[in-house]
Amino acid sequence: MSVDTAVLCEPVTLPTGTAPGTAPAPASPAPTGRRASTDAPLPVLGDDVLAPLVTGGEVFYAALDYAASAPVLRRVWDDVAAYAPYYGSVHRGAGHLSQVSTRLYEESRATVARFLGCRPDDEVVFTRATTDSLNLLARALPTDTRVFVFETEHHASLLPWRGHRTTCLRAPRTPDEAVAALDEALRAAPAGPKLVCVTGASNVTGEIWPVRELAAAAHRHGARIVLDAAQLAPHHPVDVTELDVDWVAFSGHKLYAPFGAGVLAGRTDWLRAAEPYLAGGGASKRVARDADGALDVEWHTGAARHEAGSPNVVGAYALAAACRALEEAGFDRLVRREQRLLARVLDGLADVPGVRVLSLFGPQAERVGVLSFVVDGWNSSHFAAALSAEYGIGVRDGMFCAHPLLRALLGGAPDEPGECGGAPAPDAGTGERSLNAVRASFGAGTPDEHVDRFVRAVRELVTEGPRWTYRTEDGRCVPDEDAATAAG
């Protein structure tokens, strides 16, 4: 069912610079009501936000932190605003708005299944995010399941398996090495249920993993496989049937959708056999009091079994709207453009002395629009702060919730402490280093100018130095407000 937008109210506009439950922030420039010149195929919210520069003036904000949370597509926001007057609780309401919302909620589930190329008997469970999806699956594993995961995973797909018999494989240096390592580990494993968890694209390097080959290795040894597609799905088509994975997990907020919605999609048997992830209304089909005072519960067997409570209908609808937008824009076209931007960035950084782009698989590896790098003589927090304060560019710095991977990429010992943030130059004169990096990430809403500005900014900061002084505040590097003149 599609909402009849002709009868819907106009989108609600919040006061400039405010969010629900917060006070205005006058120091933050408001959207201008006009947009920067952009050739991005899918316009996003925030492309009209002006960022102040410590050196004076302001520029259109360049959002290059898509790997953390991608900007919301304007189309998705408009779809949600159109639905908002029809908002209602789902599944158990007889009223008109509840009926509308229920149909939209279930149609959103079907949209996601099509987007993922799910098999006819697969199930789509709405969750809060990838982290929630993988923790749900971890709770549903049969007794004595052995889990196999590479140390290169994001913490969301590395940590939920604690408490199970988990084998953590070392970081491979080629895709073939990854497949061989998994094959060997599974061959040596005793009989019993086994699960492999692997990322589709690294949230640190952007490198695409050999998912189809890893799935084949898993199934060859009677194991199942779950794909963490949080970084792959926004940049590249994900087809569950073609990849032959048993489950896939991803987040709406990385797929150009607002609100806290995620997905776990795939096979039903382990999920239906497990106790509900959350106990409560919606998950329960029948509840009765036994004669001895205990509660007798019959749980639902479908997706509702793991969707207790009032579901996030708006989030699910927004996520489905983003899936539709990506499909209709043509994923092949989006991928080609992103690869062109990625090549421009990699070529530009290769010409800057002292910049090292991090990689597991080498320069020929296939990537999505995510890359991390370190700069000789710079703490990554200092570098990211300068990009923001002097150029209006938003990136991320630190260890990106992938600490073992960063240690492997930077040659750190397993127990070597890393950090997120820090002083501008913690290794100056001490011989000590800072185990962190800078990450830039982009996608379908990124204008060419943003990546060009980023490459130019990196080159100027490295060759000419920062134009401002910085200090550490609450563990983060920030511009020194008392600086009267530019540094140097």
TAVENDA-V514477 format. One record per backbone hydrogen bond with DSSP energy under -1.0 kcal/mol. CO is the residue of the C=O (numbers start at 1). NH is the residue of the N-H. Records with the same first field share a line. If there is no record, write none. Layout:
BEGIN
CO=NH  NH
END
This chain:
BEGIN
3=5
4=7
5=8
15=18
19=22
25=28
43=74
44=47
46=49
47=36
48=32
49=61
51=59
53=56
57=53
59=51
62=394
64=441
65=68  69
72=45
73=77
74=78
75=79
76=80
77=81
78=82
79=83
80=84
83=86
84=87
90=92
95=99
96=100
97=101
98=102
99=103
100=104
101=105
102=106
103=107
104=108
105=109
106=110
107=111
108=112
109=113
110=114
111=115
112=116
113=118
114=117
116=240
117=241
119=122
123=266
125=264
127=262
129=133
130=134
131=135
132=136
133=137
134=138
135=139
136=140
142=145
145=165
146=195
147=167
148=197
149=169
150=153
154=157
155=159
159=162
161=164
164=166
165=147
167=149
169=151
174=178
175=179
176=180
177=181
178=182
179=183
180=184
181=185
182=186
183=187
184=188
193=146
194=224
195=148
196=226
198=228
200=209
202=206
206=368
207=202
209=211
210=214
211=215
212=216
213=217
214=218
215=219
216=220
218=223
219=222
224=196
225=246  247
226=198
227=229  249
228=200
229=233
232=235  236
239=243
240=244  245
246=267
247=227
248=265
249=229
250=263
252=255  257
253=70
256=73
259=261
261=252
262=127
263=250
264=125
265=248
266=123
268=272
269=273
270=274
280=284
281=309
283=300
286=298
288=296
290=293
294=290
296=288
298=285  286
302=305
303=306
304=307
311=313
312=316
313=317
314=318
315=319
316=320
317=321
318=322
319=323
320=324
321=325
322=326
323=327
324=328
325=329
330=334
331=335
332=336
333=337
334=338
335=339
336=340
337=341
338=342
339=343
340=344
341=345
342=346
343=347
344=348
345=349
346=350
349=352
352=355
354=376
356=374
362=365
366=208
368=370
369=442
371=440
372=358
373=438
374=356
375=378
379=383
380=384
381=385
382=386
383=387
384=388
385=389
386=390
387=391  393
388=392
389=54
392=62
394=64
396=439
398=437
399=402
401=155
402=406
403=407
404=408
405=409
406=410
407=412
413=416
424=379
425=428
427=430  431
434=436
435=419
437=398
438=373
439=396
440=371
441=66
443=446
444=42
447=451
448=452
449=453
450=454
451=455
452=456
453=457
454=458
455=459
456=460
457=461
458=462
459=463
460=464
469=480
471=478
473=476
476=473
478=471
480=483
END
